[in-house]
Amino acid sequence: MTDFAVRAPIAAQPPRRSGWHRHLHGSELVWALAFVLPYAAVFLALVAYPMAYGLWLGARPELFAELVSDPRYLRSLANTLIFVTVAVNVKMVAALFLSGFFMRRRKWIKALLPIYILPWTLPAVPAYLSFHWMLVGPEGLLDQVLYDYFGINGPVWFNSRGLALTWNIVAYIWKWMPLWTLIFLAGRLSIPQDLLDAAEIDGAGLYRRFRHVILPLLANLYFISTLISTIWTFGDFTTVFIVSGGAPAMASDVLSTLALQYALDLGNPPLGIAMGLTAVPLMIVVVVMLMRRLRKTEVQL
């Protein structure tokens, strides 16, 4: 009779992982370093070093004290908050409702969609230059139309801070609203048609279908889009720089355009960098608020 020794199974242990460089030898290691080192050098030279140097230049406390005592900075800070708040919210709400308009199955609406998204496809510089030359003064298109057809002498639009800031916001919304309309349109198309049909059968009208079906399903997309748009708008430079140019007398400047003028026109780069850094806490506050709102929305859904 043969005895069989019963042995406990030995648990398989995962092979030890070694560093990637231990698997590369000779020419393989040389080629790996040859591909990695140029990218690392470019990153250090063009990203890491400029950011670190900029933070070092603009981190001195006396620079922020100088900014607070400068009325131009306080005015540009107010302009930035107005520009971001009005432009982002009006743009996103209008894009959400227009996405519903373009959901309609009519040929003329489908033909209108490519025309509607045309401002977004245009490069920013010529698009904003068109606004600038329409409003530049009596020789601008808008004042010419007012005079030729209505006999009205139009205002000099960029001689007023309020009018200049308003047109900056209008130009920004006109340029970027088509992008978010397409995003919300894609979100609407992803909603199952069965849900909408069931709500309609239950007697829900257009408003109730939007309020109780479409809006909850698009809530996360809306808040994420608003978060991204807010971050982009805080750093937007092209709109104000080209449309109004900060007129009149730097009164419609936002933080990004005034920072450039401090750095280049006034020859004080550290002060311009410090001004740009002051926008970071504002963005952090906005991001935290939107993320908390997004978390609450996820719980409700």
C-alpha positions in Angstrom: 0.0 0.0 0.0 1.5 3.2 -1.1 1.2 6.3 1.1 0.4 9.5 -0.6 1.6 12.6 1.2 -1.0 15.3 1.2 0.6 18.6 0.7 -1.1 21.9 1.0 -1.2 23.9 -2.3 1.4 26.5 -2.5 -0.1 29.9 -3.3 1.2 31.3 -6.5 3.2 34.4 -5.8 3.2 37.2 -8.4 6.6 37.7 -10.1 8.7 40.5 -8.7 8.5 43.6 -10.7 11.7 45.3 -11.5 12.3 48.7 -12.9 12.0 49.3 -16.6 15.7 50.0 -16.9 16.5 46.4 -15.8 14.8 45.0 -18.9 16.7 47.4 -21.2 20.3 46.7 -22.1 22.8 48.1 -24.5 21.3 49.7 -27.5 17.7 49.4 -26.2 18.6 51.6 -23.2 20.3 54.1 -25.4 17.4 54.4 -27.7 14.9 54.7 -24.8 16.9 57.6 -23.3 17.3 59.2 -26.7 13.5 59.3 -27.0 12.7 60.4 -23.4 15.4 63.0 -22.8 14.4 65.5 -25.5 10.8 65.5 -24.3 12.0 65.9 -20.7 14.3 68.7 -21.7 11.5 70.5 -23.6 9.2 70.2 -20.7 11.7 71.5 -18.2 12.8 74.4 -20.5 9.4 75.5 -21.8 6.9 74.5 -19.0 8.5 73.9 -15.6 11.2 76.6 -15.7 8.9 79.5 -17.0 6.2 78.6 -14.4 8.7 78.4 -11.6 10.4 81.6 -12.7 7.1 83.4 -13.0 6.0 82.3 -9.5 9.3 83.5 -8.1 8.9 86.9 -9.8 5.3 87.5 -8.8 5.3 86.0 -5.3 6.7 89.0 -3.4 4.2 90.4 -0.9 4.9 94.1 -1.8 3.6 93.4 -5.3 0.2 92.5 -4.0 0.2 95.5 -1.7 0.9 97.7 -4.7 -2.0 96.0 -6.6 -4.5 96.6 -3.9 -3.6 100.2 -3.8 -4.0 100.6 -7.6 -7.6 101.6 -8.6 -7.0 100.1 -12.1 -6.5 96.7 -10.6 -9.6 96.9 -8.5 -11.6 98.1 -11.5 -10.2 95.2 -13.7 -11.1 92.7 -10.9 -14.7 93.9 -10.9 -14.7 93.8 -14.7 -13.4 90.2 -14.6 -16.1 89.1 -12.2 -18.8 90.8 -14.2 -17.4 89.4 -17.5 -17.2 85.8 -16.2 -20.5 85.8 -14.3 -22.6 87.3 -17.1 -20.9 85.7 -20.1 -20.8 82.2 -18.7 -24.3 82.1 -17.3 -26.1 83.8 -20.2 -24.1 81.6 -22.7 -24.8 78.3 -21.0 -28.5 79.0 -20.4 -29.1 80.2 -23.9 -27.1 77.2 -25.3 -29.3 74.8 -23.3 -32.5 76.2 -24.7 -31.2 76.5 -28.2 -30.2 72.9 -28.2 -33.9 72.1 -27.7 -34.7 74.3 -30.7 -32.3 72.4 -32.9 -33.8 69.1 -31.8 -36.8 69.8 -34.0 -37.1 67.7 -37.1 -37.6 70.4 -39.7 -35.5 70.9 -42.8 -35.0 74.6 -42.4 -33.8 74.1 -38.8 -31.3 71.5 -39.9 -30.1 73.9 -42.6 -29.8 76.7 -40.0 -27.5 74.7 -37.7 -24.3 75.0 -39.9 -24.9 78.7 -40.2 -25.4 79.0 -36.4 -22.1 77.2 -35.6 -20.1 79.3 -38.1 -18.9 81.9 -35.5 -17.4 79.1 -33.4 -15.5 77.7 -36.4 -14.0 81.1 -37.3 -10.5 82.0 -35.8 -10.9 84.2 -32.8 -8.9 87.2 -34.1 -10.9 87.9 -37.3 -14.1 87.2 -35.5 -13.4 89.7 -32.8 -11.9 92.2 -35.3 -15.3 92.3 -37.0 -16.9 93.4 -33.8 -14.2 96.0 -33.2 -14.7 97.6 -36.6 -18.5 97.5 -36.4 -18.3 99.6 -33.2 -15.1 101.6 -33.6 -16.9 105.0 -34.0 -19.0 107.0 -36.5 -17.4 105.1 -39.4 -18.3 101.8 -37.9 -21.0 99.7 -39.4 -23.5 100.0 -36.5 -23.4 103.8 -36.4 -23.6 104.0 -40.2 -26.8 101.9 -40.1 -28.3 104.0 -37.4 -27.6 107.2 -39.3 -28.5 106.0 -42.8 -31.8 104.3 -41.9 -33.0 106.0 -38.8 -31.2 109.4 -38.9 -29.7 108.7 -35.4 -26.2 109.6 -34.5 -25.0 106.5 -32.7 -22.8 106.7 -29.6 -19.1 106.2 -29.5 -19.4 102.7 -28.1 -15.9 102.5 -26.6 -16.0 105.8 -24.8 -18.1 104.3 -22.1 -16.9 101.6 -19.7 -20.4 100.0 -19.4 -20.9 99.9 -23.2 -17.4 98.6 -23.9 -17.8 95.8 -21.3 -21.2 95.0 -22.6 -19.9 94.5 -26.1 -17.0 92.4 -24.9 -19.6 90.1 -23.3 -21.8 90.0 -26.4 -18.8 89.2 -28.6 -17.7 86.4 -26.3 -21.2 84.9 -26.1 -21.6 85.1 -29.9 -18.3 83.3 -30.5 -18.6 80.5 -28.0 -22.3 79.7 -27.5 -22.4 77.4 -30.6 -19.9 75.1 -29.1 -21.9 74.5 -25.9 -25.1 74.3 -27.9 -23.6 71.4 -29.8 -22.5 69.7 -26.5 -26.0 70.1 -25.0 -27.6 68.9 -28.3 -25.4 65.7 -28.1 -26.6 65.3 -24.5 -30.2 65.6 -25.5 -29.7 63.0 -28.3 -28.4 60.5 -25.8 -31.7 60.6 -23.8 -33.8 57.6 -24.6 -36.8 58.5 -26.6 -38.9 56.0 -24.6 -38.6 58.2 -21.5 -39.9 61.3 -23.4 -42.7 59.3 -25.0 -43.8 57.8 -21.7 -43.9 61.3 -20.1 -46.0 62.6 -23.0 -48.4 59.7 -22.7 -48.8 60.4 -19.0 -49.9 63.9 -19.9 -46.7 65.9 -19.4 -46.5 68.9 -21.6 -43.4 70.5 -23.1 -42.4 72.4 -19.9 -43.0 69.4 -17.6 -41.0 67.1 -19.9 -38.1 69.5 -19.8 -38.4 70.1 -16.0 -38.8 66.5 -14.9 -37.0 64.5 -17.6 -34.6 66.4 -19.7 -33.2 68.8 -17.1 -32.3 66.2 -14.4 -30.6 64.0 -17.0 -28.6 66.9 -18.4 -27.8 68.4 -15.0 -24.3 66.8 -14.6 -23.4 67.7 -18.2 -24.5 71.3 -17.6 -22.5 71.8 -14.4 -19.4 70.2 -15.8 -19.7 72.3 -18.9 -20.2 75.4 -16.8 -17.1 74.5 -14.7 -14.9 74.2 -17.8 -16.3 77.3 -19.4 -15.7 79.3 -16.2 -12.0 78.3 -16.1 -11.6 79.2 -19.8 -13.3 82.5 -19.4 -11.2 83.6 -16.4 -8.1 83.3 -18.6 -9.7 84.7 -21.7 -7.5 87.4 -23.2 -8.4 87.7 -26.8 -11.9 89.0 -26.5 -11.3 92.2 -24.5 -7.9 92.8 -26.1 -9.3 92.9 -29.6 -13.0 94.1 -29.2 -12.6 97.0 -26.9 -8.8 97.1 -26.3 -9.5 98.1 -22.7 -11.1 101.4 -23.8 -11.8 103.9 -22.6 -8.4 104.4 -20.9 -8.1 100.8 -19.6 -11.5 101.1 -18.0 -12.9 97.9 -19.6 -9.7 95.8 -19.0 -9.9 92.4 -17.3 -7.2 90.9 -15.2 -5.5 89.1 -18.2 -5.3 92.2 -20.4 -4.3 94.6 -17.6 -1.6 92.2 -16.6 -0.1 92.3 -20.1 -0.1 96.1 -20.1 1.6 96.1 -16.7 4.2 93.6 -17.9 4.9 95.1 -21.4 3.6 98.7 -21.7 4.5 99.8 -18.2 7.7 97.6 -18.1 6.8 95.8 -14.8 6.7 92.1 -15.5 6.6 91.0 -11.8 3.5 93.2 -11.2 1.8 91.7 -14.2 2.6 88.2 -13.1 1.3 89.0 -9.6 -1.9 90.3 -11.1 -2.4 87.0 -12.9 -1.8 85.1 -9.8 -4.6 86.9 -8.0 -7.1 85.2 -10.3 -6.1 81.7 -9.0 -8.0 82.0 -5.7 -11.1 83.3 -7.5 -11.0 80.2 -9.8 -10.5 77.9 -6.9 -13.6 79.3 -5.1 -15.7 78.9 -8.3 -14.4 75.4 -8.9 -15.2 74.3 -5.4 -18.7 75.7 -5.5 -19.5 74.1 -8.8 -18.0 70.7 -7.7 -20.1 70.8 -4.5 -23.2 71.6 -6.6 -22.3 68.8 -9.0 -22.0 66.3 -6.0 -25.5 67.3 -4.7 -26.9 66.9 -8.2 -25.5 63.4 -8.4 -27.2 62.5 -5.1 -30.5 63.8 -6.3 -30.4 61.7 -9.5 
